[in-house]
């Protein structure tokens, strides 16, 4: 059925006006739940699907939202996207998930393509340090929400985790166990959250032994396993990893070298992914709420364009989860 005729048929079947049908499709939160239910039943019964061009001609927002994260292969970002999808579901939005693989050039290309699609908005975890491009996208009329990134002085909405605190929690835990020679296993490209974790760790322990991985050619886990020899060569007593995926790879590399965890070397991850507690030994890590990050970002995006809207920031706190991959410097294990 044609789009305009289709809306009239839905309105007739639901016993409402065409404008009410339009509101259900574009701004469902302003429609009473019972009315929304009747309209949705009529849409389902008639098999009505509003066309994208017709929506735009009527001034209705696109149902597509771009989600640009650093690495979709990382279970953390997959869980973030699940939160985004659930947060946008009631508004009838479709999430187009993209990955930059930590490449600023890829980020620029994706932003250009998403704007060409006239998306309703973009939720993005920035790969590069310069936010100028994101501000320009917002000024051109495409709402942008920063994901896992503080708003600072930027005129954008954001959701963020206190990564400085996360790094400090890992460092303070290791210092309490007597560790003073601590390595940090990171990447050659430092997105904002990772840079802040490293800074927090350094604030807690002083000097750190920095080991960088080029994560582009192989997977992050493979890169971490390959870096095990370089980590061991620095003779640390503990190592903090960029995330749990890197920690998993490092554990594999250490096992191949005959290095025992935590007897010879304590290991700390970041994220608290579901597999962390099932590793051998179970992984000490810093937990951050991936799903809640995505859900909150979706809520901020839906607020864009509403009367009286002002850009705001939502903060989450990380949490240290102590398990058996860390031990006192005298070899005494910690049971978590």
Secondary structure, 3 states (H helix, E strand, C coil): CCHHHHHHHHHHHHCCCHHHHHHHHHCHHHCCHHHHHHHHHHHHHHCCCCCHHHHHHCCCCCCEEEEEECCCCCHHHHHHHHHHHHHHHCCCCEEEEEECCCCHHHHHHHHHHHHHCCCCEEEECCCCCCCHHHHHHHHCCCEEEEECCCCCCCCCEEEEECHHHHHHHHHHHHHHCCCCCEEEEEECCCCHHHHHHHHHHHHHHCCCEEEEECCCCCCHHHHHHHCHHHHHHCCCCEEEECCHHHHHHHHHHHHHCCCCCCCCCEEECCECCHHHHHCCCCCEEEECCHHHHHHHHHHHHHHCCCCCCCCCEEEECCEEECCCCCECCCCCECCC
